[in-house]
Amino acid sequence: MSWPRVLVALLAALLATCSACGATVEQRGDAAGGAGYPVTVTNCGTDITFDAAPSRVVSNDIGITEILFALGLTDRMAGYVLSDGHAAGVASSPWREDFDRVPRLAERINKEIVQGANADLVFAGWNYGFTETSGVTPDSLATLGIDSYLLSETCRPGEGTARGVMPPLQALYTDLRNLGRIFGVPERAEALIADYRATVSRAERAVPADRRPPRVFLFDCCPDQPLTSGRYAAAHEIITRAGGKNIFGDLDDSWTRVNWEAVVHRDPEVIVINDYGTPSAQRKIEFLRSYPPMADVAAVRNDRFFVMHYAELVESPRNPAAIASFAEYLGDHSY
């Protein structure tokens, strides 16, 4: 190598070293790596490192997909997976145009769909696409050279199927912040978090300090054994931040099954209906009205049913607005 070339190489190395000597370098999403990379974030207790921003993301479920849209990452997506029932929420989505721009790949995720999309990252969660029974897990994708990011609402605290390691809104903010760093858009993530915090704060301030929190039951399904929200599902904070009391907020789980005897015993004064198409919200309300054990429950006697879209009740950018709308509903009634 000639001396001029050596000097050029030394100068380039010196400049690269000094870029970290006191200067603040903005992280930018660059599919080829670049400034700000590698990036390491902690996801469900595990450190994961990205040498560059992912450029072909496959997301599973509506709330997860809307997190990416809210961060302005539509052009980084290879497609999304969404069941027919949950797809009903697209019509009311603030990101409906983004859903139109990105391909819907399938109703259920599998490894063939992910590989066919040439994905470099799958954003899903336990029971939100990742299950041992289906064979689609972060470990199985890693063997294919595909990275994963787990929805924080679905983190597992240990052995078993229970999910949840942090308050639901903290899970949302954690994912926004982590993904903001992974994709090189941290300022966008922080702006969203600030806006969402302000929305929640306004809703909380509107709740009368002297009002007893009404007892609230979240009814997702099912006639035999109801599926509802423990304290780690987003629905829990939607209820509590709006001024209500989740009757199953003592359960250390996210979405979980209970029994009708427990529902009747805790006597909810308001029932939130999770609406995702089939059966319809109206059919669920009709069932509760006609189910004999629920006849004397306060919410049924007083016809206090509040319908919310599935996309509002799972971890998603719709959570803060859902808190505000439910707070308004609770404020319009006495208990």
C-alpha positions as CSV (number, residue, x, y, z in Angstrom):
1,M,0.0,0.0,0.0
2,S,1.4,3.4,-0.9
3,W,1.9,6.1,1.8
4,P,-1.0,8.4,0.5
5,R,-3.3,5.5,0.8
6,V,-2.1,4.7,4.3
7,L,-2.7,8.4,5.3
8,V,-6.2,8.3,3.9
9,A,-7.0,5.1,5.8
10,L,-5.6,6.6,9.1
11,L,-7.6,9.8,8.6
12,A,-10.8,7.8,8.0
13,A,-10.2,5.8,11.2
14,L,-9.5,9.0,13.2
15,L,-12.7,10.6,11.9
16,A,-14.7,7.5,12.8
17,T,-13.3,7.4,16.3
18,C,-13.9,11.1,16.9
19,S,-17.6,10.8,15.9
20,A,-18.2,9.4,19.4
21,C,-15.9,11.9,21.2
22,G,-18.5,14.3,22.7
23,A,-20.7,14.6,19.6
24,T,-24.3,13.6,19.7
25,V,-25.2,11.4,16.7
26,E,-28.9,11.1,15.8
27,Q,-30.0,7.6,15.4
28,R,-31.6,7.1,11.9
29,G,-33.3,4.1,10.5
30,D,-30.8,2.9,7.9
31,A,-31.3,-0.6,6.4
32,A,-27.6,-0.7,5.7
33,G,-26.7,0.1,9.3
34,G,-24.9,3.4,9.9
35,A,-24.8,6.0,12.7
36,G,-26.4,4.9,15.9
37,Y,-25.9,1.1,15.3
38,P,-25.6,-1.4,16.6
39,V,-28.5,-0.9,19.0
40,T,-29.3,-3.1,22.0
41,V,-32.7,-3.1,23.7
42,T,-34.2,-5.3,26.5
43,N,-37.3,-7.1,25.4
44,C,-39.1,-9.3,27.9
45,G,-35.9,-9.6,30.0
46,T,-33.6,-10.5,27.1
47,D,-31.1,-8.2,25.4
48,I,-31.4,-8.1,21.7
49,T,-29.0,-6.3,19.3
50,F,-29.6,-4.9,15.8
51,D,-26.7,-4.0,13.6
52,A,-29.2,-2.2,11.3
53,A,-32.8,-1.1,11.2
54,P,-35.0,-4.0,10.0
55,S,-36.5,-3.4,6.5
56,R,-38.9,-6.3,6.0
57,V,-41.1,-6.6,9.1
58,V,-44.0,-9.0,9.5
59,S,-46.4,-8.1,12.2
60,N,-49.2,-10.2,13.8
61,D,-52.5,-8.7,15.0
62,I,-54.0,-5.3,14.7
63,G,-52.7,-3.5,17.8
64,I,-49.1,-4.7,17.1
65,T,-49.4,-3.5,13.5
66,E,-50.8,-0.1,14.6
67,I,-47.8,0.4,16.8
68,L,-45.6,0.2,13.8
69,F,-47.9,2.5,11.8
70,A,-47.9,5.1,14.6
71,L,-44.1,5.1,14.6
72,G,-44.2,5.9,10.8
73,L,-42.7,2.6,9.8
74,T,-45.1,1.6,7.1
75,D,-42.4,1.5,4.5
76,R,-40.4,-1.0,6.6
77,M,-43.1,-3.6,6.6
78,A,-43.3,-6.7,4.4
79,G,-46.8,-7.4,5.5
80,Y,-49.1,-8.1,8.4
81,V,-51.1,-11.1,9.6
82,L,-54.7,-10.5,10.8
83,S,-57.6,-12.7,11.5
84,D,-60.9,-12.0,9.8
85,G,-62.6,-11.1,13.2
86,H,-59.9,-8.7,14.2
87,A,-59.8,-7.2,10.7
88,A,-63.2,-5.7,11.4
89,G,-61.3,-3.1,13.5
90,V,-59.4,-1.8,10.4
91,A,-62.4,0.3,9.3
92,S,-62.2,2.4,12.5
93,S,-58.4,2.6,12.6
94,P,-56.7,6.0,12.5
95,W,-54.2,4.2,10.3
96,R,-56.6,2.8,7.7
97,E,-54.6,4.1,4.8
98,D,-51.5,2.4,6.1
99,F,-53.4,-0.9,6.2
100,D,-54.3,-0.3,2.6
101,R,-50.6,0.2,1.7
102,V,-49.2,-2.9,3.4
103,P,-50.1,-6.4,2.2
104,R,-52.3,-8.6,4.4
105,L,-50.4,-11.8,4.2
106,A,-52.7,-14.3,5.9
107,E,-55.3,-14.8,8.7
108,R,-52.9,-17.0,10.8
109,I,-49.1,-16.7,11.0
110,N,-46.8,-19.6,10.2
111,K,-43.2,-20.0,9.3
112,E,-43.9,-20.4,5.6
113,I,-45.7,-17.1,5.4
114,V,-42.8,-15.4,7.3
115,Q,-40.2,-16.9,5.0
116,G,-42.3,-16.2,1.9
117,A,-42.4,-12.5,2.9
118,N,-38.6,-12.6,3.2
119,A,-39.0,-11.1,6.7
120,D,-36.0,-9.9,8.7
121,L,-38.1,-9.3,11.9
122,V,-41.4,-10.6,13.2
123,F,-43.2,-8.5,15.7
124,A,-45.7,-10.6,17.6
125,G,-46.4,-11.8,21.2
126,W,-47.2,-14.9,23.2
127,N,-50.7,-15.9,22.1
128,Y,-50.5,-13.1,19.6
129,G,-48.9,-15.2,16.9
130,F,-46.2,-16.9,19.0
131,T,-47.2,-20.3,20.4
132,E,-45.3,-23.5,21.0
133,T,-48.2,-25.5,19.5
134,S,-48.0,-23.7,16.2
135,G,-44.2,-24.0,16.1
136,V,-43.9,-20.2,15.6
137,T,-41.7,-18.9,18.4
138,P,-38.7,-16.5,18.6
139,D,-36.5,-19.6,19.0
140,S,-37.8,-21.3,15.9
141,L,-37.5,-18.1,13.8
142,A,-34.0,-17.6,15.0
143,T,-33.0,-20.9,13.5
144,L,-34.2,-19.4,10.2
145,G,-32.1,-16.3,10.7
146,I,-35.1,-14.1,11.4
147,D,-35.2,-11.8,14.4
148,S,-38.2,-11.4,16.7
149,Y,-39.6,-8.7,18.9
150,L,-42.1,-9.7,21.6
151,L,-45.1,-7.5,22.6
152,S,-44.3,-6.4,26.2
153,E,-47.9,-7.0,27.3
154,T,-47.3,-10.7,26.6
155,C,-44.0,-11.2,28.4
156,R,-43.9,-14.3,30.6
157,P,-42.8,-13.8,34.1
158,G,-41.6,-17.4,34.5
159,E,-42.8,-21.0,33.9
160,G,-46.4,-21.5,32.7
161,T,-48.7,-19.6,30.4
162,A,-49.3,-16.5,32.6
163,R,-48.3,-13.3,30.9
164,G,-47.4,-9.8,32.2
165,V,-44.4,-8.3,33.9
166,M,-45.2,-4.6,34.0
167,P,-48.2,-2.2,34.1
168,P,-50.0,-2.2,30.6
169,L,-49.3,1.4,29.7
170,Q,-45.7,1.0,30.7
171,A,-45.6,-2.0,28.3
172,L,-46.9,0.2,25.5
173,Y,-44.4,3.0,26.2
174,T,-41.6,0.4,26.5
175,D,-42.4,-1.0,23.1
176,L,-42.6,2.4,21.5
177,R,-39.3,3.4,23.0
178,N,-37.5,0.1,22.1
179,L,-38.9,0.1,18.5
180,G,-38.0,3.8,18.2
181,R,-34.4,2.9,18.9
182,I,-34.4,-0.3,16.8
183,F,-35.6,1.7,13.7
184,G,-33.7,4.8,14.4
185,V,-36.8,7.0,15.1
186,P,-36.4,7.7,18.9
187,E,-37.7,11.3,18.6
188,R,-40.9,10.0,17.0
189,A,-41.4,7.5,19.8
190,E,-40.8,10.0,22.6
191,A,-43.3,12.4,20.9
192,L,-46.0,9.7,20.9
193,I,-45.3,8.8,24.5
194,A,-45.6,12.4,25.6
195,D,-48.9,12.8,23.6
196,Y,-50.3,9.6,25.1
197,R,-49.4,10.5,28.6
198,A,-51.1,13.9,28.2
199,T,-54.3,12.2,26.9
200,V,-54.3,9.8,29.9
201,S,-53.6,12.6,32.4
202,R,-56.5,14.7,31.1
203,A,-58.9,11.7,31.4
204,E,-57.7,11.0,35.0
205,R,-58.1,14.6,36.0
206,A,-61.7,14.6,34.9
207,V,-62.6,11.7,37.2
208,P,-64.2,13.2,40.4
209,A,-61.9,12.6,43.4
210,D,-64.9,11.7,45.7
211,R,-66.5,9.2,43.4
212,R,-66.4,5.5,44.3
213,P,-64.9,3.6,41.4
214,P,-67.7,1.5,39.9
215,R,-67.0,-2.2,39.5
216,V,-66.3,-3.2,35.9
217,F,-66.2,-6.6,34.2
218,L,-64.5,-7.0,30.8
219,F,-66.3,-9.7,28.8
220,D,-64.4,-11.0,25.8
221,C,-66.1,-14.4,25.5
222,C,-67.2,-17.3,26.1
223,P,-70.5,-18.8,27.4
224,D,-68.9,-21.7,29.2
225,Q,-65.9,-20.0,30.9
226,P,-65.6,-16.2,30.4
227,L,-62.3,-14.7,29.1
228,T,-61.5,-11.4,30.8
229,S,-58.7,-9.1,31.8
230,G,-56.3,-9.5,34.7
231,R,-54.1,-6.7,35.8
232,Y,-51.5,-7.1,33.0
233,A,-53.8,-6.7,30.0
234,A,-54.2,-3.2,28.5
235,A,-58.0,-3.4,29.3
236,H,-57.1,-3.3,33.0
237,E,-55.6,0.2,32.8
238,I,-58.3,1.4,30.4
239,I,-60.8,0.5,33.2
240,T,-58.8,1.8,36.1
241,R,-57.3,5.0,34.6
242,A,-60.9,5.9,33.5
243,G,-62.0,5.8,37.1
244,G,-63.4,2.2,37.3
245,K,-62.3,-0.9,39.3
246,N,-61.5,-4.0,37.3
247,I,-63.2,-6.8,39.3
248,F,-60.4,-9.2,38.2
249,G,-57.6,-6.7,38.7
250,D,-56.2,-9.0,41.4
251,L,-55.2,-11.7,38.9
252,D,-51.5,-11.7,38.0
253,D,-52.2,-12.4,34.3
254,S,-53.2,-10.5,31.1
255,W,-56.1,-12.1,29.2
256,T,-57.3,-15.0,31.4
257,R,-60.3,-17.3,32.0
258,V,-62.4,-17.1,35.2
259,N,-65.8,-18.7,36.2
260,W,-69.3,-17.3,36.2
261,E,-69.6,-17.8,39.9
262,A,-66.8,-15.4,40.5
263,V,-68.3,-12.8,38.1
264,V,-71.7,-13.0,39.9
265,H,-70.0,-12.8,43.3
266,R,-68.1,-9.6,42.4
267,D,-71.3,-8.0,41.0
268,P,-70.0,-5.7,38.3
269,E,-71.9,-2.4,37.8
270,V,-70.6,-1.9,34.3
271,I,-69.7,-4.6,31.7
272,V,-67.3,-3.7,28.9
273,I,-67.9,-5.8,25.8
274,N,-64.9,-6.7,23.6
275,D,-66.1,-6.4,20.0
276,Y,-64.3,-8.2,17.3
277,G,-66.9,-9.3,14.8
278,T,-68.1,-12.8,15.6
279,P,-70.1,-13.2,17.7
280,S,-71.2,-9.6,17.5
281,A,-71.2,-7.3,20.5
282,Q,-75.0,-7.3,20.4
283,R,-75.1,-11.1,20.6
284,K,-72.8,-11.0,23.6
285,I,-75.0,-8.5,25.3
286,E,-78.1,-10.6,24.6
287,F,-76.4,-13.6,26.1
288,L,-75.5,-11.8,29.3
289,R,-79.1,-10.5,29.6
290,S,-80.5,-14.0,29.1
291,Y,-78.0,-16.0,31.2
292,P,-79.9,-16.7,34.4
293,P,-77.0,-16.5,36.9
294,M,-76.3,-12.9,35.6
295,A,-79.9,-11.7,36.1
296,D,-79.3,-10.0,39.4
297,V,-75.9,-8.5,38.6
298,A,-76.1,-4.7,38.8
299,A,-74.8,-4.1,35.3
300,V,-77.4,-6.3,33.7
301,R,-80.2,-4.9,35.9
302,N,-79.3,-1.4,34.9
303,D,-78.4,-2.1,31.3
304,R,-74.9,-0.8,31.7
305,F,-72.9,-2.2,28.7
306,F,-70.1,-0.3,27.0
307,V,-68.8,-1.7,23.7
308,M,-65.1,-1.2,22.7
309,H,-63.2,-2.5,19.7
310,Y,-60.7,-5.3,20.3
311,A,-58.0,-2.9,18.9
312,E,-58.7,-0.5,21.8
313,L,-58.4,-3.2,24.5
314,V,-55.2,-4.9,23.5
315,E,-51.9,-3.1,23.8
316,S,-52.0,-0.5,21.0
317,P,-51.8,3.2,20.2
318,R,-55.6,3.3,20.7
319,N,-55.3,2.7,24.5
320,P,-55.0,6.4,25.6
321,A,-58.1,7.5,23.6
322,A,-60.0,4.4,24.9
323,I,-59.3,5.6,28.4
324,A,-60.7,9.0,27.6
325,S,-63.8,7.6,26.0
326,F,-64.5,5.1,28.9
327,A,-63.9,7.9,31.4
328,E,-66.5,10.0,29.7
329,Y,-69.0,7.1,29.8
330,L,-68.4,6.4,33.5
331,G,-68.8,10.1,34.2
332,D,-72.3,10.2,32.6
333,H,-73.8,7.7,35.1
334,S,-74.1,7.4,38.9
335,Y,-73.4,4.3,40.9
